[in-house]
Amino acid sequence: MTAATGRPLIAVWLGLLLLLAAGWPLVKTGITDQGNESSRFAAIESMVDRHTTAIDGSSFVTVDRGCVDGRWYSDKPPLLTWAGAGVYAIGKWLFGWDFQHARSQSIWLIHSACWLFSVLTGFFSSFVLLRRRAPAWNVWLVSGLATLPFFSTLAWSYSVTTGNHVPAAAVILLLAAQLDHREMTCLRALLAGLTAGLLFQLEYVPGAVFGAALLLHLRLSYRDRQGTRRVLTAAGGLAASLILLGMLNFGNHGSWLPLYMETHHPVLAKNHLFYAFHTLFGFEGLFLYTPALLGIFWLRHDPDEVLRNRLLLAAGATALIYLAATSDFGGWCYGFRFFVSPSPLVMLYLILHFGHRGGWPRRLFAIAAGWGVITAAIGTINPWTPGYEGSRTEYPVDRQVRSALPANLLAWSYEHAPDSLLCRFLMEDFYGPETAIPYLYEYYTSTGNAPLLERIKTAAAERLLTAPTTLPNQNDGDMTEK
């Protein structure tokens, strides 16, 4: 890497402009029938427009919900929902936007707020850590590299909607930057504890793992009486955040415990080898979409990186828990979405490692990171792509569509270039019309694209000689299965 030159402030602004120009225009103005999005929006609409957290009668359809005393409630971690309700209320007050009269504008505003929090937090955390760990690097280069944990992982794909994975990824980067100090004061330990608590409020599994990793790291690194104070201070920050989580849960459904615990349970009875292969290397494989992460095996050459290795162990533990406890490949989604939150942290440390190395390993890493940018960009077309979800797969066509990457390309090319070589190859040769046409009907039903639904109905009648009613039924707007 070249020597440090340039003005850091200007370099930071250029990095931010790159993120804004490449990422913000892709933020969605609608949502899909996938339950993650609709569950939060049902709660946001209910809280602001109907002054209740119960989502009965909401205009947003969802299957991610729980029943308490005969009423339905969103089972998502509540902090992001309450924040979204605040953004929606502000938009309604300032611009008169609501879901009834300005639905797309209101959805875009909430998505944009989540996008800005995630991108700004992740970028500044990455920039600070890179500058601190590689002070000799060119500051302009550092600013560009600080965007890679976002652009070269599926965090970019999921950033275009409101979800917990990308904000959680940004908070993990923030925690890494906070811990990367030569001296950990009690104040810094408190802030780190609050950050780990914030992570738990966004996503329970990485929050629990990284919270435990934080306390263990402080205990192992500082064994004197002052070290004990740091551990207790960080634990106090965690406890404060957990108390807030309990209060938000109580405000949502009348219990201090997450409703998620009642609606989601670990599934251990599955073909573990099949599941692990396809979430790591197969049709929803982490290393298919982001092969640069395979560089983690080169990090064994840096045994003195104690903090980094502990955080990477936490990222690995998070991945193992999701591998062991889930069974649906993340449901309707692009790639294995549960790996989104720890991936940018791993990518950041890989950038640091290969930035200090030369030769073919760095070139190979750069090529792999470039492929990750391409796949992440394809994911922004629709991160909640219909498709295979294990035993929960509802429609027969979804058993034929198992990788979201070509599925997104099929839907995009059919919409924008139906006569292109890409669309004809995917439609005729890769899937075949018997699979492609019913799948596109399901895809456009999920995204609510009425003109394309009519086009695909016509194609079904002409190509399959089948009435459109034999295809998967369109959602009727009630609180039913998708």
N, C-alpha and C positions, 0 to 999 in steps of 0.2 A: 504494500500500500504506500501511497505517496505521503509526503510530510504534510503536517497540518497547515493549511493556508485558508484564506478567506475570512469572511465575517460571519461568525456563528449565527447572529440574529437573522441576517439576510438568508443564510442557508436554511434555517428553520422555516422561514416564510415560504421559500421555494418548495421545500418538502411538503408543507401543508397545501400549497397551491396544487401540487401534483396530486395529492390525495383528493382534494376537493374536485378538481377537474375530471379525474378519472372515475371517482366513486360516487359522488353525490348525484349526478344526473341519472344514475341507474336505480336510485331509490324508488320503490314501488308506490303506486297510487291505489293499489287494491290488495286484497288478500285472497288466499286460496281456501279450499275446503279442508286443508290439513288442520288438525285440531289445535296445534300450538299457537298459531296466529289468532284463529277465531275465538279461542277460549279467553285470551287476554282482551280482545276487542269487545267481546260480549260483556265482560266485567267493566271495562272502561265506559261503554255506553250506558250500562245500568247505573253505575255510580253517579255519573254526571247528569244524564238525562232523566233518570227515574229515581235517583236518590236512594238506591238500594244496591247491595252487593250481590243479591240473588240475580241470576241471569235468565230466569224463566221469562219467556216472551221476548228475548232479545232478537234483533234482526240478524245477528251473527250466528251461524250454525256451528256447533262444536260437539265433539265427542269427548274432549278432555274436560271433564266436570265430575263433581261428586254431589251426592244427595245428602242433605242434612235436614232432618225434621220435615221431610216432604218437599223441600225446595232445592234447586240446583245452584251450584256455585262453581266458579272456576277453580281448578286444582293446581294452577301454576303458582310458583313462588311469588308472593304478593308485591314485593317492592317495585318491580318493573311495571306491574299493572297500576299501582298507585301513582307512580311517576308519570305513566302514560295518561292517566286520568287528569293529572295536573296540567299536562301539555294540552290535552283536548279542551279542558275548561278555559285555558288561556286563549286558545284559538277561537273558541266559541265567543268569548268576551271581546276579543280584539277585532276579529274579522266577521263574526256572525256565522262561522262555519259549524255545521253539525252533521251527523251521519244521515240525517233525513234529507237535507237540502244541498249539502256540499260533502258528500261521502268521500270522494276521491281526494279532495283537498285535506280533509281531516285525517284520513289514513296516511297521506304523504307527510303531514306535519308530525305525526307521532313517530313514523318510521325515521324521519329526518332527525328528530331529537335523539333517538336511540343511536343512530348512525354517528352523529356528531360526538356524543359522549364516548362511544367506543373508539372511534378513529383518533380523536384528540388525545384521549388517555393513553391509548396504545402507542401512538406516534411519539409523544413527548417522553414516555417511559423508555421506549426503545432508543431514542436519540440520547437521552441522558446516560443510559447504561453503556451505549457504544462509545460516547465521548469519554466516559470515565475509564473504561477498560482499554480503549485504544486511542490515547490522546495524540499519538503521532499521525493518525489518519487524516486525510484531507477532509475538512469540515463539510465541503459540498458533497463529497462521496458519502460521508456519514449520514447526511440528511436524506440522501436517496436510499441508502441501505436501511434506514429506519422505517421506510415504507414497506419493505419486503416481508416482514412477519405478517403484515396485513394482506398484501397483494399476492403473495406466492403460496398462501394456504387457503383453505375453504372459509376462513374468516371473511374474506372478501365476498364470497358467494352469499353467505348468510347475513352480511351487513345490510343488505338492501331491504330487509324486513325487520320487524320488531321481534326479537327472541332473546333468550338468556345466554346463548353460547358465546356470541361475539362480545357483549359487555363483560362476561366472565373472563374471556381471553385477555381483554384489555386490563382488567383488574389484576390478573396474574402477572402481567408484565409490570404493572405498577408495584406490586409486592416485591418482585425481583429487583427493581430499581431501588426501592426503599432499603432492602437488606444489603445492597451492595455498597456498604460504607466501611471504612476502616475502623470506625468506632461507632458502636451501637449504643446511643444514649437511651435513657428511660423514655424520653419524649419520642424518639424514633421507634422504640419498641411499642409504645402505645399506638402510634400511627399505623405501624405494621399490623398490630392486632385488630385495629378498626378496619383496615383494608382486607384482612383475611375474613373478618366478619361480614364485610360487604360482599365478598366472593361467595360466602355461604348463603347469603340472602338471594343471590342471583342463580346459583346452581349448587345443589346440596352436596353432591359427591366430591367435586374438586374443592369445594369450600371446606368440607370436613378433612380431606386429605392434606391440603395445603395449610390449614389451620394447625393440624397436628405437626406438620413438618416445621412450621414456624417455631412452635414451642420447643420442639426437639432440637432444632438448630441453635436456638438461644441457650438452651440448657447445656448442650455439648460444647459450645464455643466459649461460654463464660461460666466458669465453675465456682467463682468466688461469691461473696455475699452480694456484691453489686450485680453479678449475673443473675442471682435469684430475684432481685428486684426487677430486672428487665423481663424475666419470664413472667412474673406476677403482673407487671404492668401490661404486657402484651395479652395475657389471659384476661385482664380486666377489659381491654378493648374488645376482645372477642365476646366476652360476656355481655357487654353493653349492646353489641350488635345483635346478639341472640335474643336479648330482651325485646329489642325493637321488632325483631322478626315475630316473636310471640304476640306482641301487640297488634301487628298487622294481620297475623292469622286470625286473631280474635275478632278484629274488625271485619274480616272477610266472611268467616263462617261460624264464629262463636266458639272457637276452640283455640287454645294456645299452640296446639300441634298442627303441623302442615296437613292439609287435606290430601296432599300428594301421597302421604303414607297410607291412606285408605284406598286410593284408586290405582296405585302402582305398587307391584310387589316383585321382588327378584324372581327370575325364572332360571332355575339351574338345570332342569331336565331338557336338554337339547344335545344335538350333535356338536360337541365343543370344537372338534377339529374342523368340521365344515364351517361353523360359524366364525371361528378365528381366522381361517384362511380367507374367507370372502370379506371380512371386515378389514383385513390387513393387506391382502394381495389380490383378491378376487373382484367380483363385480361391483362391490362398494368399498374396495380396498383403499386404505389410507395411503399406501405406497403406489397405488395406481394413479391417484389424483395428485399426490404430493410426494413424488419419489425422492426429492431432496432430503426428506426426513430420514432416509436410510443412512445418511451421513452420521447419524448418532453413533454408529459403530466405530467411527474414527475418534470419538471423544475419549476413548479409553487411553489415548496417548497423553491426556492431560490429567494425571492423577492428583495434582496439587490443587485442582479447582474444587475446593471443598463445598462452598456454598452452591456453586453451579451444579455439582453432582447431586447434592441433596434435593435441590429443586427439580432436577431431572428425574430423580427417583420418585418424587411426588407426582410428576407428570406420568411416569410409567405406572405407578400404583393406580392413578385415576383411570388410565386406559384399561388396566387389568380388571378393575372392578366392573367397568362397563362391559367388557368382554364376558365376564362371568355371570353378570346379573341381568343382562338384556337378552332378548331373543327375536326381535322384530326388525333388526338392521336399522333401527331408528324410525321405522314407519315410512311414510311418504316423505322422502328427503333426498338430497343430493349428496352422495357419499355417506359415510358413517358419521352422522352429525355429532355424536358424543365425543369424537376426537377433536372437535373444533376448538374447545377452550384451552387445552394444553399445547396445541400445535404451534401457535406463534411463539411461545416461550422457547420451544425446542429449536425453531427456525432461527431465532435471535442468537442463541448460543452457537448454532452452526455457522452463522455469518461471522461471528467473532473468531471461531476456530479456523475456518478456511480462509478468512481474511489475513491470518498470520502465516498461512502456508502458501506454497507456490506449486507450480507444475501441474500435472494432470489431475490430482484430486480437486484443486480449486476449479479447474475448467469443467470437470465432470459435475461438480456441485452447481456451477453456474448454469449449465445446460439443464440439469434437473430442476433447478429453481425456475428457469424460464418455462418449462413444461407446467410447473405448478401455477404460474401466472395464467397460462392459457386455460387450464382446466377450471381454475377459480373464476375466470371471466365467463366461461360457459355456464358455470353455476349461477351467475347473477341473472340469467334468463329466467330461472325459476328454481330457487333452492328447495322448495317443497314439492318436488316432482313426484307424481303418482308412480307406483311401481310395486315391486315385490317387497313384502314385509313378513316373510316366514309363514307360520301357521295362521297368522291373522289376515293373510291375503284374501280379499273379498271377491274380486273379479277375476275370472279365468285368464283374461288377457294379461293381467299383471304377473302371472307366472311365466310369461314369455318375455317380459320387459324387466330385466333385473339390474341393469346398470343405468343410472340416471344420466350419464354423460352422453351416450348416443341418443337417449330419449329426448333430452333437451335440444340437441342439435336437430332431431327430426321435427319437433314442434316449431322451433325457430325457423328452419328452412321452409317448412310448409306454409308458415305465415308470410314470410318475406320473399321467398324465392321458390315457389312450388315447382317450377320447371327446371331448376338448377340440377347439376350433376349430383350434388350432395343429397338433395331431397329425393331424387329418383333412385339413387343407390340405397338410401336408408329405407325408402318406402317399398321398393320392388325387390331388392336383393338381400338386404340385411335383415329386415323384419318380415317382409311380405305383406301385401295389402290385407290379408285376413287378420293379421296382428296389428299392423300400423293404423288402419282406419278406426277400429274400435278403441285402440289406445288413444288416438288423438281426440276422439269424442270424449273420453274420460278426462284427458288432460285439459281440454278447453272448457269442459264443465266445471272442473275444479277451479280454474282461473276466472270463470265467469265471462268468457269471451264469446258473446252471442253471435257476431258475424261469422266467426270461424266455426262455431257449432253448426250454423246453417250450411256452410260450405261442406263440412265433413258429413253431414246428413245426406247431402246430395251425392257425395262420393260413395257413401255406403250403399245408396240405392242403385247407383250406376255400376259400381265395381263388384259389389258383393251380392247384388240382387236380393238384398235383405232390407226389410223395413227398418227405419232407425229405432223403432221401439224395442227391437231385440237387443240393442246395445245397452250398456249400463245406464240405469235411470238417472236423469238429472235431479239434483238436489231440489226438494220442494220448499226449502226455507224453514222447515220445522226443526225442532231439536231432535234430529234423528241421526242414525249412522250415515256416513258420507255416501 
